[in-house]
Structure formats: structure tokens, C-alpha cells
Amino acid sequence: MPTIGWFEILIVVAVAIIVIGPKDFPYMLKKVGSWIGTTKRYISNIQNEVADLDINSNEIQKPIEEKKDNDKI
């Protein structure tokens, strides 16, 4: 997997400043940061919900297994 070094990041920033312009560049950085933060929160929320579903499914499985054990007796 290729890695991105400081030189490549510097080139991307320089091109972005030239294309976007130095006046609007800070606004774009803020907007991109906002999008990244929103995406991270969304993914974290989904991970927490999946973890909660896994915990709840284990809690549901226990009474079913206990009932099966009691039926065998």
C-alpha cells in the first residue's frame, strides 16, 4: 500500500492554494474538516449501534438456552 509523505502533502496543498485561491483556502479547510468530523461521528454511531445489537442478541440467547436446558431435565 503506498504511503503519503510530507512532500506529497505539500504538493497537494500548493496545488489547492493555486486552484482554490489563498482567500478561500481557509474556508475550504474548515468545510472539509467539518465533513470529516461529521463522517467520523456517523461511523462511530453505527459502530456503537452494532455493538449494542451484539450485546442485546447475547442477552436474548441466554434465556433461550436456559429454557432448552430446563426442557432436558
Biopython code that builds the backbone (N, CA, C, O; Angstrom):
import numpy as np
from Bio.PDB.StructureBuilder import StructureBuilder

atoms = [
    (1, "MET", "N", (0.848, -1.172, 0.000)),
    (1, "MET", "CA", (0.000, 0.000, 0.000)),
    (1, "MET", "C", (0.897, 1.240, 0.000)),
    (1, "MET", "O", (1.794, 1.356, 0.836)),
    (2, "PRO", "N", (0.662, 2.159, -0.927)),
    (2, "PRO", "CA", (1.523, 3.341, -0.993)),
    (2, "PRO", "C", (1.303, 4.260, 0.203)),
    (2, "PRO", "O", (0.196, 4.382, 0.727)),
    (3, "THR", "N", (2.369, 4.885, 0.607)),
    (3, "THR", "CA", (2.284, 5.838, 1.715)),
    (3, "THR", "C", (2.383, 7.256, 1.172)),
    (3, "THR", "O", (2.968, 7.490, 0.114)),
    (4, "ILE", "N", (1.817, 8.177, 1.892)),
    (4, "ILE", "CA", (1.861, 9.586, 1.504)),
    (4, "ILE", "C", (2.849, 10.282, 2.426)),
    (4, "ILE", "O", (2.695, 10.264, 3.648)),
    (5, "GLY", "N", (3.852, 10.886, 1.838)),
    (5, "GLY", "CA", (4.871, 11.590, 2.608)),
    (5, "GLY", "C", (4.566, 13.080, 2.692)),
    (5, "GLY", "O", (3.579, 13.573, 2.148)),
    (6, "TRP", "N", (5.456, 13.776, 3.399)),
    (6, "TRP", "CA", (5.272, 15.223, 3.587)),
    (6, "TRP", "C", (5.384, 15.975, 2.272)),
    (6, "TRP", "O", (4.694, 16.972, 2.060)),
    (7, "PHE", "N", (6.251, 15.498, 1.390)),
    (7, "PHE", "CA", (6.428, 16.177, 0.110)),
    (7, "PHE", "C", (5.153, 16.120, -0.724)),
    (7, "PHE", "O", (4.767, 17.109, -1.346)),
    (8, "GLU", "N", (4.496, 14.950, -0.734)),
    (8, "GLU", "CA", (3.248, 14.817, -1.489)),
    (8, "GLU", "C", (2.155, 15.700, -0.900)),
    (8, "GLU", "O", (1.385, 16.317, -1.637)),
    (9, "ILE", "N", (2.087, 15.760, 0.425)),
    (9, "ILE", "CA", (1.096, 16.625, 1.076)),
    (9, "ILE", "C", (1.365, 18.088, 0.726)),
    (9, "ILE", "O", (0.433, 18.849, 0.467)),
    (10, "LEU", "N", (2.626, 18.475, 0.720)),
    (10, "LEU", "CA", (2.996, 19.851, 0.366)),
    (10, "LEU", "C", (2.577, 20.177, -1.062)),
    (10, "LEU", "O", (2.099, 21.280, -1.327)),
    (11, "ILE", "N", (2.748, 19.238, -1.981)),
    (11, "ILE", "CA", (2.347, 19.462, -3.368)),
    (11, "ILE", "C", (0.826, 19.614, -3.474)),
    (11, "ILE", "O", (0.335, 20.498, -4.175)),
    (12, "VAL", "N", (0.090, 18.756, -2.782)),
    (12, "VAL", "CA", (-1.377, 18.842, -2.818)),
    (12, "VAL", "C", (-1.841, 20.181, -2.253)),
    (12, "VAL", "O", (-2.734, 20.813, -2.818)),
    (13, "VAL", "N", (-1.243, 20.621, -1.146)),
    (13, "VAL", "CA", (-1.624, 21.911, -0.545)),
    (13, "VAL", "C", (-1.295, 23.053, -1.492)),
    (13, "VAL", "O", (-2.100, 23.971, -1.649)),
    (14, "ALA", "N", (-0.131, 23.017, -2.125)),
    (14, "ALA", "CA", (0.254, 24.088, -3.051)),
    (14, "ALA", "C", (-0.713, 24.148, -4.235)),
    (14, "ALA", "O", (-1.143, 25.230, -4.636)),
    (15, "VAL", "N", (-1.051, 22.994, -4.787)),
    (15, "VAL", "CA", (-1.991, 22.974, -5.910)),
    (15, "VAL", "C", (-3.363, 23.471, -5.459)),
    (15, "VAL", "O", (-4.025, 24.209, -6.189)),
    (16, "ALA", "N", (-3.791, 23.073, -4.267)),
    (16, "ALA", "CA", (-5.088, 23.510, -3.757)),
    (16, "ALA", "C", (-5.121, 25.025, -3.565)),
    (16, "ALA", "O", (-6.118, 25.672, -3.884)),
    (17, "ILE", "N", (-4.042, 25.584, -3.050)),
    (17, "ILE", "CA", (-3.986, 27.045, -2.866)),
    (17, "ILE", "C", (-4.046, 27.744, -4.227)),
    (17, "ILE", "O", (-4.700, 28.777, -4.371)),
    (18, "ILE", "N", (-3.372, 27.184, -5.205)),
    (18, "ILE", "CA", (-3.386, 27.804, -6.536)),
    (18, "ILE", "C", (-4.772, 27.696, -7.169)),
    (18, "ILE", "O", (-5.265, 28.662, -7.753)),
    (19, "VAL", "N", (-5.405, 26.520, -7.055)),
    (19, "VAL", "CA", (-6.703, 26.302, -7.697)),
    (19, "VAL", "C", (-7.812, 27.045, -6.958)),
    (19, "VAL", "O", (-8.615, 27.746, -7.575)),
    (20, "ILE", "N", (-7.854, 26.892, -5.648)),
    (20, "ILE", "CA", (-8.929, 27.493, -4.850)),
    (20, "ILE", "C", (-8.669, 28.973, -4.607)),
    (20, "ILE", "O", (-9.588, 29.792, -4.625)),
    (21, "GLY", "N", (-7.432, 29.293, -4.384)),
    (21, "GLY", "CA", (-7.065, 30.672, -4.082)),
    (21, "GLY", "C", (-6.775, 30.822, -2.598)),
    (21, "GLY", "O", (-7.400, 30.165, -1.765)),
    (22, "PRO", "N", (-5.832, 31.684, -2.275)),
    (22, "PRO", "CA", (-5.447, 31.837, -0.867)),
    (22, "PRO", "C", (-6.557, 32.434, 0.007)),
    (22, "PRO", "O", (-6.576, 32.237, 1.222)),
    (23, "LYS", "N", (-7.469, 33.158, -0.620)),
    (23, "LYS", "CA", (-8.535, 33.790, 0.147)),
    (23, "LYS", "C", (-9.559, 32.759, 0.629)),
    (23, "LYS", "O", (-10.014, 32.826, 1.770)),
    (24, "ASP", "N", (-9.917, 31.818, -0.224)),
    (24, "ASP", "CA", (-10.942, 30.826, 0.111)),
    (24, "ASP", "C", (-10.364, 29.540, 0.696)),
    (24, "ASP", "O", (-11.126, 28.681, 1.139)),
    (25, "PHE", "N", (-9.044, 29.382, 0.710)),
    (25, "PHE", "CA", (-8.431, 28.143, 1.187)),
    (25, "PHE", "C", (-8.763, 27.846, 2.653)),
    (25, "PHE", "O", (-9.120, 26.708, 2.958)),
    (26, "PRO", "N", (-8.663, 28.811, 3.573)),
    (26, "PRO", "CA", (-9.029, 28.504, 4.972)),
    (26, "PRO", "C", (-10.494, 28.084, 5.125)),
    (26, "PRO", "O", (-10.810, 27.220, 5.943)),
    (27, "TYR", "N", (-11.381, 28.690, 4.345)),
    (27, "TYR", "CA", (-12.796, 28.317, 4.384)),
    (27, "TYR", "C", (-12.975, 26.870, 3.937)),
    (27, "TYR", "O", (-13.739, 26.117, 4.540)),
    (28, "MET", "N", (-12.259, 26.483, 2.865)),
    (28, "MET", "CA", (-12.348, 25.104, 2.377)),
    (28, "MET", "C", (-11.795, 24.121, 3.395)),
    (28, "MET", "O", (-12.368, 23.048, 3.584)),
    (29, "LEU", "N", (-10.698, 24.461, 4.055)),
    (29, "LEU", "CA", (-10.149, 23.580, 5.089)),
    (29, "LEU", "C", (-11.149, 23.376, 6.220)),
    (29, "LEU", "O", (-11.315, 22.264, 6.721)),
    (30, "LYS", "N", (-11.804, 24.445, 6.612)),
    (30, "LYS", "CA", (-12.807, 24.350, 7.678)),
    (30, "LYS", "C", (-13.972, 23.466, 7.233)),
    (30, "LYS", "O", (-14.467, 22.649, 8.010)),
    (31, "LYS", "N", (-14.404, 23.628, 5.994)),
    (31, "LYS", "CA", (-15.517, 22.842, 5.463)),
    (31, "LYS", "C", (-15.146, 21.359, 5.380)),
    (31, "LYS", "O", (-15.935, 20.498, 5.772)),
    (32, "VAL", "N", (-13.964, 21.065, 4.879)),
    (32, "VAL", "CA", (-13.507, 19.670, 4.776)),
    (32, "VAL", "C", (-13.370, 19.065, 6.176)),
    (32, "VAL", "O", (-13.745, 17.912, 6.390)),
    (33, "GLY", "N", (-12.840, 19.827, 7.118)),
    (33, "GLY", "CA", (-12.736, 19.344, 8.499)),
    (33, "GLY", "C", (-14.095, 19.042, 9.097)),
    (33, "GLY", "O", (-14.256, 18.069, 9.833)),
    (34, "SER", "N", (-15.069, 19.872, 8.782)),
    (34, "SER", "CA", (-16.432, 19.648, 9.256)),
    (34, "SER", "C", (-17.005, 18.357, 8.681)),
    (34, "SER", "O", (-17.641, 17.579, 9.392)),
    (35, "TRP", "N", (-16.773, 18.134, 7.385)),
    (35, "TRP", "CA", (-17.252, 16.898, 6.746)),
    (35, "TRP", "C", (-16.592, 15.670, 7.358)),
    (35, "TRP", "O", (-17.257, 14.665, 7.608)),
    (36, "ILE", "N", (-15.296, 15.749, 7.597)),
    (36, "ILE", "CA", (-14.580, 14.616, 8.192)),
    (36, "ILE", "C", (-15.105, 14.339, 9.597)),
    (36, "ILE", "O", (-15.308, 13.182, 9.963)),
    (37, "GLY", "N", (-15.325, 15.387, 10.384)),
    (37, "GLY", "CA", (-15.870, 15.213, 11.734)),
    (37, "GLY", "C", (-17.258, 14.595, 11.720)),
    (37, "GLY", "O", (-17.561, 13.711, 12.521)),
    (38, "THR", "N", (-18.097, 15.060, 10.809)),
    (38, "THR", "CA", (-19.453, 14.510, 10.692)),
    (38, "THR", "C", (-19.401, 13.035, 10.301)),
    (38, "THR", "O", (-20.145, 12.216, 10.841)),
    (39, "THR", "N", (-18.518, 12.700, 9.359)),
    (39, "THR", "CA", (-18.379, 11.310, 8.924)),
    (39, "THR", "C", (-17.871, 10.426, 10.058)),
    (39, "THR", "O", (-18.362, 9.311, 10.235)),
    (40, "LYS", "N", (-16.896, 10.905, 10.826)),
    (40, "LYS", "CA", (-16.377, 10.128, 11.956)),
    (40, "LYS", "C", (-17.454, 9.886, 13.004)),
    (40, "LYS", "O", (-17.565, 8.783, 13.539)),
    (41, "ARG", "N", (-18.252, 10.918, 13.300)),
    (41, "ARG", "CA", (-19.331, 10.748, 14.278)),
    (41, "ARG", "C", (-20.372, 9.750, 13.772)),
    (41, "ARG", "O", (-20.879, 8.934, 14.542)),
    (42, "TYR", "N", (-20.685, 9.816, 12.493)),
    (42, "TYR", "CA", (-21.663, 8.907, 11.899)),
    (42, "TYR", "C", (-21.178, 7.456, 11.981)),
    (42, "TYR", "O", (-21.935, 6.565, 12.367)),
    (43, "ILE", "N", (-19.919, 7.226, 11.616)),
    (43, "ILE", "CA", (-19.353, 5.875, 11.667)),
    (43, "ILE", "C", (-19.283, 5.377, 13.105)),
    (43, "ILE", "O", (-19.587, 4.215, 13.374)),
    (44, "SER", "N", (-18.885, 6.245, 14.028)),
    (44, "SER", "CA", (-18.832, 5.857, 15.441)),
    (44, "SER", "C", (-20.214, 5.492, 15.957)),
    (44, "SER", "O", (-20.365, 4.538, 16.720)),
    (45, "ASN", "N", (-21.214, 6.243, 15.546)),
    (45, "ASN", "CA", (-22.598, 5.970, 15.939)),
    (45, "ASN", "C", (-23.036, 4.591, 15.432)),
    (45, "ASN", "O", (-23.657, 3.822, 16.166)),
    (46, "ILE", "N", (-22.713, 4.291, 14.188)),
    (46, "ILE", "CA", (-23.069, 2.989, 13.622)),
    (46, "ILE", "C", (-22.347, 1.871, 14.370)),
    (46, "ILE", "O", (-22.953, 0.840, 14.663)),
    (47, "GLN", "N", (-21.065, 2.055, 14.684)),
    (47, "GLN", "CA", (-20.316, 1.038, 15.418)),
    (47, "GLN", "C", (-20.927, 0.795, 16.795)),
    (47, "GLN", "O", (-21.024, -0.349, 17.239)),
    (48, "ASN", "N", (-21.335, 1.858, 17.465)),
    (48, "ASN", "CA", (-21.958, 1.707, 18.784)),
    (48, "ASN", "C", (-23.286, 0.965, 18.682)),
    (48, "ASN", "O", (-23.594, 0.129, 19.532)),
    (49, "GLU", "N", (-24.071, 1.261, 17.657)),
    (49, "GLU", "CA", (-25.356, 0.575, 17.488)),
    (49, "GLU", "C", (-25.154, -0.904, 17.197)),
    (49, "GLU", "O", (-25.892, -1.742, 17.714)),
    (50, "VAL", "N", (-24.168, -1.232, 16.379)),
    (50, "VAL", "CA", (-23.885, -2.636, 16.090)),
    (50, "VAL", "C", (-23.406, -3.344, 17.356)),
    (50, "VAL", "O", (-23.794, -4.486, 17.603)),
    (51, "ALA", "N", (-22.579, -2.693, 18.153)),
    (51, "ALA", "CA", (-22.109, -3.287, 19.403)),
    (51, "ALA", "C", (-23.291, -3.508, 20.350)),
    (51, "ALA", "O", (-23.359, -4.536, 21.024)),
    (52, "ASP", "N", (-24.217, -2.557, 20.406)),
    (52, "ASP", "CA", (-25.403, -2.716, 21.254)),
    (52, "ASP", "C", (-26.266, -3.868, 20.767)),
    (52, "ASP", "O", (-26.814, -4.613, 21.580)),
    (53, "LEU", "N", (-26.398, -4.029, 19.456)),
    (53, "LEU", "CA", (-27.170, -5.149, 18.915)),
    (53, "LEU", "C", (-26.529, -6.476, 19.293)),
    (53, "LEU", "O", (-27.226, -7.439, 19.614)),
    (54, "ASP", "N", (-25.205, -6.526, 19.256)),
    (54, "ASP", "CA", (-24.493, -7.752, 19.609)),
    (54, "ASP", "C", (-24.710, -8.089, 21.081)),
    (54, "ASP", "O", (-24.920, -9.251, 21.429)),
    (55, "ILE", "N", (-24.660, -7.085, 21.938)),
    (55, "ILE", "CA", (-24.884, -7.296, 23.369)),
    (55, "ILE", "C", (-26.317, -7.758, 23.605)),
    (55, "ILE", "O", (-26.553, -8.690, 24.373)),
    (56, "ASN", "N", (-27.266, -7.110, 22.951)),
    (56, "ASN", "CA", (-28.673, -7.482, 23.123)),
    (56, "ASN", "C", (-28.954, -8.883, 22.588)),
    (56, "ASN", "O", (-29.748, -9.615, 23.178)),
    (57, "SER", "N", (-28.323, -9.266, 21.492)),
    (57, "SER", "CA", (-28.564, -10.604, 20.956)),
    (57, "SER", "C", (-28.015, -11.654, 21.906)),
    (57, "SER", "O", (-28.596, -12.734, 22.023)),
    (58, "ASN", "N", (-26.900, -11.366, 22.594)),
    (58, "ASN", "CA", (-26.371, -12.303, 23.580)),
    (58, "ASN", "C", (-27.318, -12.428, 24.762)),
    (58, "ASN", "O", (-27.478, -13.518, 25.311)),
    (59, "GLU", "N", (-27.945, -11.333, 25.161)),
    (59, "GLU", "CA", (-28.890, -11.371, 26.270)),
    (59, "GLU", "C", (-30.138, -12.148, 25.889)),
    (59, "GLU", "O", (-30.738, -12.810, 26.736)),
    (60, "ILE", "N", (-30.535, -12.078, 24.631)),
    (60, "ILE", "CA", (-31.711, -12.815, 24.168)),
    (60, "ILE", "C", (-31.380, -14.305, 24.084)),
    (60, "ILE", "O", (-32.224, -15.148, 24.388)),
    (61, "GLN", "N", (-30.165, -14.626, 23.676)),
    (61, "GLN", "CA", (-29.765, -16.025, 23.524)),
    (61, "GLN", "C", (-29.736, -16.758, 24.866)),
    (61, "GLN", "O", (-30.087, -17.937, 24.918)),
    (62, "LYS", "N", (-29.333, -16.105, 25.939)),
    (62, "LYS", "CA", (-29.196, -16.762, 27.237)),
    (62, "LYS", "C", (-30.516, -17.356, 27.735)),
    (62, "LYS", "O", (-30.532, -18.529, 28.110)),
    (63, "PRO", "N", (-31.625, -16.605, 27.757)),
    (63, "PRO", "CA", (-32.870, -17.214, 28.237)),
    (63, "PRO", "C", (-33.324, -18.371, 27.351)),
    (63, "PRO", "O", (-33.894, -19.337, 27.857)),
    (64, "ILE", "N", (-33.088, -18.297, 26.052)),
    (64, "ILE", "CA", (-33.479, -19.381, 25.154)),
    (64, "ILE", "C", (-32.665, -20.627, 25.481)),
    (64, "ILE", "O", (-33.211, -21.729, 25.540)),
    (65, "GLU", "N", (-31.353, -20.455, 25.693)),
    (65, "GLU", "CA", (-30.503, -21.593, 26.029)),
    (65, "GLU", "C", (-30.881, -22.169, 27.387)),
    (65, "GLU", "O", (-30.874, -23.387, 27.563)),
    (66, "GLU", "N", (-31.212, -21.303, 28.360)),
    (66, "GLU", "CA", (-31.622, -21.784, 29.678)),
    (66, "GLU", "C", (-32.922, -22.570, 29.582)),
    (66, "GLU", "O", (-33.093, -23.573, 30.274)),
    (67, "LYS", "N", (-33.832, -22.127, 28.737)),
    (67, "LYS", "CA", (-35.101, -22.814, 28.572)),
    (67, "LYS", "C", (-34.865, -24.208, 27.968)),
    (67, "LYS", "O", (-35.498, -25.185, 28.369)),
    (68, "LYS", "N", (-33.946, -24.281, 27.000)),
    (68, "LYS", "CA", (-33.629, -25.579, 26.396)),
    (68, "LYS", "C", (-33.023, -26.505, 27.438)),
    (68, "LYS", "O", (-33.341, -27.694, 27.462)),
    (69, "ASP", "N", (-32.152, -25.981, 28.303)),
    (69, "ASP", "CA", (-31.542, -26.801, 29.349)),
    (69, "ASP", "C", (-32.591, -27.297, 30.332)),
    (69, "ASP", "O", (-32.515, -28.435, 30.795)),
    (70, "ASN", "N", (-33.570, -26.455, 30.656)),
    (70, "ASN", "CA", (-34.626, -26.854, 31.589)),
    (70, "ASN", "C", (-35.546, -27.894, 30.964)),
    (70, "ASN", "O", (-36.077, -28.746, 31.677)),
    (71, "ASP", "N", (-35.746, -27.847, 29.665)),
    (71, "ASP", "CA", (-36.588, -28.813, 28.986)),
    (71, "ASP", "C", (-35.953, -30.214, 28.999)),
    (71, "ASP", "O", (-36.657, -31.224, 28.999)),
    (72, "LYS", "N", (-34.618, -30.256, 29.009)),
    (72, "LYS", "CA", (-33.919, -31.544, 29.001)),
    (72, "LYS", "C", (-34.053, -32.278, 30.350)),
    (72, "LYS", "O", (-33.972, -33.505, 30.408)),
    (73, "ILE", "N", (-34.255, -31.524, 31.404)),
    (73, "ILE", "CA", (-34.306, -32.122, 32.750)),
    (73, "ILE", "C", (-35.572, -32.859, 32.978)),
    (73, "ILE", "O", (-35.775, -33.419, 34.055)),
]
sb = StructureBuilder()
sb.init_structure("model")
sb.init_model(0)
sb.init_chain("A")
sb.init_seg("    ")
for serial, (resi, resn, name, xyz) in enumerate(atoms, 1):
    if name == "N":
        sb.init_residue(resn, " ", resi, " ")
    sb.init_atom(name, np.array(xyz, "f"), 0.0, 1.0, " ", f" {name:<3s}", serial, name[0])
structure = sb.get_structure()
